């Protein structure tokens, strides 16, 4: 089965072409890196996949169910997602715990499995030691990290991540990539991640899509150049 199936997608802003003839699939267990030069419409492609934008041509059906036959849960982290002000009343721990309530636990006490998910999610972005801090006391980069942790806490089947490591140091990025690799290989999660860290990430993902400019079209027109399994196995 495929979680994402992009079928000959093209997208225009009014009459201006932005994406042309994009086709690929993402299956359970895939960790796909999406790259391209600045302005290559990577975020636009993600928004088409998620249904935020509508393709001009083609379609992008998402699977209604996961491998277990249950409703597919999608976790989306956009660029610069954090926008909490200094008066935001929640602590880091409370915010990330709220991600578990999407699993049918509204007004219920979180069990040990829930708490383990929350802890692992915060540890994966290096924020466990700051779990009792108020959200409004954090820097912009720290707010970005806990927003990612909250999405991880939902235990989604499909993760769509738009440059989530912005503001992370090298050690934090490595831990983050290892977590994604583990989730795809061991738990069968599907991951589509926009990234500029080509050299770092290629050791963890199993597929690579690059959006490139087509020479015979205006500069804002892009198409998929490659979507192939990397020959080098993850270390």
JOZIUR-V620391 format. One record per pair of residues at least 4 apart in sequence whose ideal C-beta (glycine too) atoms are under 8 Angstrom apart, sorted by the first residue. I is the first residue (numbers start at 1). GAP is how many residues later the second one is. D is the distance in Angstrom with one decimal. If there is no record, write none. Layout:
# JOZIUR-V620391
[[I:GAP:D] [I:GAP:D]]
This chain:
# JOZIUR-V620391
[[1:26:6.9] [1:27:6.9] [1:62:6.0] [1:66:7.0] [2:23:4.5] [2:24:6.6] [2:25:5.4] [2:61:6.4] [3:23:5.4] [3:24:6.6] [3:25:6.2] [3:59:6.7] [3:60:5.0] [3:63:7.9] [3:69:6.8] [3:154:6.9] [3:155:4.8] [3:187:4.3] [4:20:7.9] [4:21:6.6] [4:22:4.1] [4:45:6.0] [4:56:6.9] [4:58:6.1] [4:59:7.8] [4:154:7.2] [4:186:7.1] [4:188:6.9] [5:20:5.1] [5:55:7.1] [5:56:5.5] [6:16:5.5] [6:17:5.6] [6:18:5.3] [6:19:7.3] [6:43:6.8] [6:52:7.3] [6:54:5.1] [7:16:6.1] [7:51:4.9] [7:52:5.4] [7:53:7.1] [7:54:7.7] [8:13:5.8] [8:14:7.4] [8:15:5.4] [8:49:6.6] [8:50:4.2] [9:10:6.3] [9:12:7.6] [9:13:4.3] [9:14:7.1] [9:36:7.7] [9:39:6.2] [9:46:4.8] [9:48:6.9] [9:49:3.9] [9:50:7.4] [9:51:6.2] [10:7:6.9] [10:9:5.9] [10:10:4.9] [10:11:6.3] [10:12:7.4] [10:45:6.6] [10:46:5.2] [10:47:4.0] [10:48:6.1] [11:6:7.8] [11:7:5.2] [11:8:4.4] [11:30:7.5] [11:33:6.2] [11:34:7.8] [11:37:5.8] [11:42:6.7] [11:44:5.5] [11:45:5.3] [11:46:8.0] [12:4:6.0] [12:5:5.2] [12:6:6.3] [12:44:4.5] [13:5:5.8] [16:202:7.6] [16:204:6.5] [17:200:6.9] [17:201:6.9] [17:203:7.0] [17:204:4.7] [18:23:4.9] [18:26:5.8] [18:202:5.5] [18:203:6.9] [18:204:7.2] [19:22:5.3] [19:25:6.4] [19:26:6.1] [19:29:7.4] [19:192:7.7] [19:202:7.7] [19:203:5.8] [19:204:7.4] [20:194:6.9] [20:197:7.0] [20:201:5.5] [20:202:6.9] [20:203:5.0] [21:202:5.2] [21:203:7.5] [22:23:6.7] [22:36:7.5] [22:189:8.0] [22:201:6.4] [22:202:4.9] [23:35:7.8] [23:201:6.8] [24:8:7.9] [24:185:6.0] [24:200:6.2] [24:203:4.6] [26:4:4.9] [26:6:5.7] [26:132:7.6] [26:164:5.2] [26:166:5.7] [27:163:6.7] [28:38:7.4] [28:39:5.3] [28:129:7.5] [28:160:4.5] [28:161:7.3] [28:162:5.5] [29:155:5.5] [29:156:6.7] [29:159:4.8] [29:160:7.4] [29:161:7.1] [30:154:6.6] [30:160:5.5] [30:161:6.9] [30:176:6.3] [30:177:5.9] [31:149:6.0] [31:150:6.2] [31:153:4.1] [31:154:7.8] [31:160:4.5] [31:162:7.4] [31:173:6.6] [31:174:4.3] [31:175:5.5] [31:176:7.2] [32:159:6.7] [32:160:5.0] [32:161:7.0] [32:173:6.3] [32:174:7.6] [32:175:4.5] [32:176:7.2] [32:177:6.1] [32:195:7.8] [33:160:6.0] [33:162:5.6] [33:165:7.4] [33:168:5.2] [33:169:7.0] [33:172:4.4] [33:174:7.2] [33:175:5.0] [33:176:7.2] [34:8:5.7] [34:11:7.2] [34:12:7.8] [34:158:6.2] [34:159:6.6] [34:160:4.8] [34:161:7.3] [34:175:5.0] [34:176:7.9] [34:177:7.4] [35:7:7.6] [35:159:7.5] [35:160:6.4] [35:161:7.2] [35:163:5.9] [35:173:7.0] [35:174:7.3] [35:175:5.1] [35:176:7.4] [36:4:3.0] [36:5:7.5] [36:6:5.2] [36:174:5.9] [36:175:3.5] [36:176:6.7] [36:186:6.7] [37:175:7.8] [37:176:7.5] [39:180:8.0] [39:181:7.0] [40:171:4.3] [40:172:7.4] [40:173:7.6] [40:182:5.2] [41:4:6.0] [41:170:6.5] [41:179:7.3] [41:181:5.5] [42:4:6.8] [42:120:7.5] [42:152:4.8] [42:169:6.1] [43:4:6.4] [43:35:7.7] [43:36:6.6] [43:119:5.7] [43:151:7.0] [44:4:6.6] [44:9:6.7] [45:4:6.5] [45:166:7.1] [46:4:6.3] [46:114:5.8] [46:116:5.8] [46:146:7.3] [46:148:6.8] [47:5:4.0] [47:6:4.4] [48:4:7.6] [48:5:4.9] [48:6:7.4] [48:7:5.4] [48:12:5.8] [49:11:5.1] [49:13:7.6] [49:111:6.8] [49:143:7.4] [50:24:7.3] [50:26:6.1] [50:110:6.3] [51:9:7.7] [51:11:7.8] [55:4:6.3] [55:5:6.5] [62:10:6.6] [62:12:7.3] [62:96:7.7] [63:9:5.4] [64:7:7.0] [64:8:6.1] [65:4:5.3] [65:5:6.2] [65:6:6.3] [65:7:5.6] [66:4:5.5] [66:5:7.5] [66:6:5.1] [66:7:7.2] [66:91:4.2] [67:90:7.7] [67:121:6.0] [72:85:5.3] [72:86:6.4] [73:29:7.5] [73:81:6.3] [73:82:7.3] [73:83:4.4] [73:84:5.1] [73:85:7.4] [74:82:5.9] [74:83:7.3] [74:84:4.9] [74:85:7.8] [74:86:6.6] [75:76:4.1] [75:77:7.1] [75:79:5.4] [75:81:3.3] [75:83:7.1] [75:84:4.8] [75:85:7.2] [76:75:7.1] [76:83:7.9] [76:84:4.8] [76:85:7.9] [77:4:5.9] [77:70:6.7] [77:71:5.4] [77:74:5.3] [77:82:7.6] [77:83:7.4] [77:84:4.8] [77:85:6.4] [77:87:5.0] [78:84:5.2] [79:83:4.8] [79:84:5.4] [79:87:7.3] [80:60:7.9] [80:64:6.8] [80:86:7.4] [81:63:6.4] [81:66:4.5] [81:67:7.8] [82:58:6.3] [82:61:3.2] [82:62:4.8] [82:64:7.6] [82:65:5.0] [83:60:7.8] [84:4:4.2] [84:51:4.7] [84:52:6.2] [84:54:7.7] [84:59:5.6] [85:51:6.1] [86:50:3.9] [86:51:7.5] [87:49:5.8] [88:46:7.1] [88:47:4.2] [88:48:4.6] [89:45:7.5] [89:46:7.9] [90:4:4.5] [90:5:4.7] [90:8:7.9] [90:44:7.4] [90:45:5.3] [91:4:7.1] [91:40:6.9] [91:41:5.6] [91:42:6.5] [91:43:6.0] [91:44:7.1] [92:4:6.5] [92:30:7.2] [92:35:6.2] [92:38:5.7] [92:39:4.9] [92:40:7.1] [92:41:5.3] [92:43:6.5] [92:46:7.4] [92:54:5.3] [93:4:6.0] [93:25:7.2] [93:29:7.6] [93:38:4.0] [93:39:6.4] [94:4:6.7] [95:40:6.1] [95:51:6.1] [95:55:5.9] [96:22:5.3] [96:25:5.9] [96:26:5.9] [96:35:7.8] [96:50:6.1] [96:53:4.9] [96:54:4.9] [96:57:5.2] [97:4:7.8] [97:13:6.3] [97:17:7.5] [97:21:5.4] [97:56:7.2] [98:52:6.8] [99:19:7.5] [99:22:7.5] [99:50:7.9] [99:51:4.3] [99:52:6.7] [99:53:7.5] [99:54:3.4] [99:55:4.6] [100:5:5.8] [100:10:5.8] [100:14:4.5] [100:17:6.4] [100:18:6.6] [100:53:5.6] [100:54:7.3] [101:4:5.0] [101:5:5.2] [102:52:5.2] [103:11:7.7] [103:51:7.3] [103:52:7.0] [105:5:6.6] [105:9:6.9] [110:4:3.8] [110:5:5.8] [110:8:7.7] [111:4:7.2] [112:4:6.2] [113:4:6.6] [114:4:6.5] [115:4:6.3] [116:4:6.2] [117:4:6.1] [117:35:7.8] [117:36:5.4] [117:38:6.0] [118:4:6.5] [118:31:7.9] [118:35:5.3] [119:4:6.1] [119:9:6.3] [120:4:6.2] [120:32:7.7] [120:59:7.9] [121:4:7.4] [121:28:4.2] [121:29:7.4] [121:31:3.9] [121:32:4.5] [122:5:4.8] [122:6:4.3] [122:9:6.0] [122:24:7.4] [122:27:5.0] [123:4:7.8] [123:5:4.6] [123:52:8.0] [124:25:6.9] [124:28:6.3] [124:51:6.3] [124:52:6.0] [124:55:4.4] [125:20:3.9] [125:21:7.1] [125:23:5.4] [125:24:5.0] [125:27:8.0] [125:43:7.6] [125:47:6.8] [125:51:6.5] [126:19:6.8] [126:42:7.6] [126:45:7.9] [126:46:4.7] [126:49:7.1] [127:4:7.0] [127:15:6.7] [127:18:5.2] [127:19:5.6] [127:22:6.1] [130:8:7.3] [130:12:7.0] [133:4:5.3] [133:5:6.3] [134:4:7.9] [135:8:6.8] [135:11:7.3] [138:4:3.8] [138:5:5.1] [138:8:7.2] [139:4:7.1] [140:4:6.6] [140:27:7.2] [141:4:6.7] [141:25:7.6] [141:26:3.2] [141:27:7.5] [142:4:6.7] [143:4:6.4] [144:4:6.7] [144:20:7.7] [144:22:6.7] [144:23:5.8] [145:4:6.4] [145:22:7.5] [145:23:7.2] [145:27:7.9] [146:4:6.4] [147:4:7.0] [148:4:6.4] [148:13:7.7] [148:16:5.3] [149:4:6.3] [150:4:7.4] [151:5:6.9] [151:8:7.2] [152:4:8.0] [152:27:7.8] [156:33:7.3] [157:32:6.4] [157:33:6.6] [158:31:7.2] [158:32:4.4] [158:33:7.7] [158:34:7.7] [159:21:7.5] [159:24:7.8] [159:30:6.4] [159:31:7.1] [159:32:4.8] [159:33:7.3] [159:34:7.5] [160:32:5.1] [160:33:8.0] [161:30:7.0] [161:31:7.2] [161:32:4.3] [161:33:6.9] [162:32:4.8] [163:31:5.2] [163:32:6.4] [163:33:7.0] [164:12:7.5] [164:29:7.0] [165:7:7.6] [165:8:4.9] [165:11:6.1] [165:30:7.1] [165:32:6.7] [168:4:4.0] [168:5:4.8] [168:8:6.6] [169:4:7.1] [170:4:6.5] [171:4:6.7] [172:4:6.2] [173:4:6.3] [173:24:6.8] [173:27:6.4] [174:4:6.4] [174:26:7.5] [175:4:6.5] [176:4:6.7] [177:4:6.3] [177:23:6.9] [177:24:6.1] [177:26:7.9] [177:27:4.3] [178:4:6.3] [178:26:6.9] [179:4:6.4] [180:4:6.4] [180:11:5.5] [180:13:7.2] [180:24:6.5] [181:4:6.0] [181:23:4.3] [181:24:7.6] [181:53:6.0] [182:4:5.3] [182:5:7.4] [183:4:5.0] [183:6:4.2] [183:8:7.1] [184:4:7.3] [184:5:5.2] [184:6:7.3] [184:7:5.4] [184:22:7.4] [185:49:7.9] [191:14:7.8] [193:8:7.5] [193:12:7.4] [195:6:5.2] [197:4:5.1] [198:4:6.1] [201:4:5.7] [202:6:7.0] [202:28:6.1] [202:30:7.2] [203:29:7.2] [203:31:5.6] [203:32:5.2] [204:30:5.6] [205:25:7.2] [206:23:5.8] [206:24:6.5] [206:28:7.4] [207:20:6.2] [207:21:6.9] [207:22:5.7] [207:23:7.2] [208:18:6.3] [208:19:7.2] [208:20:6.8] [208:22:6.3] [209:15:5.8] [209:17:6.8] [209:18:4.8] [210:14:7.5] [210:15:4.7] [210:16:5.4] [211:11:4.5] [211:12:7.2] [211:13:6.5] [211:14:7.1] [212:10:6.4] [212:11:6.9] [212:13:4.3] [213:4:7.7] [213:6:6.1] [213:8:7.0] [213:9:6.0] [214:7:5.6] [214:8:7.1] [214:9:5.5] [217:4:3.7]]
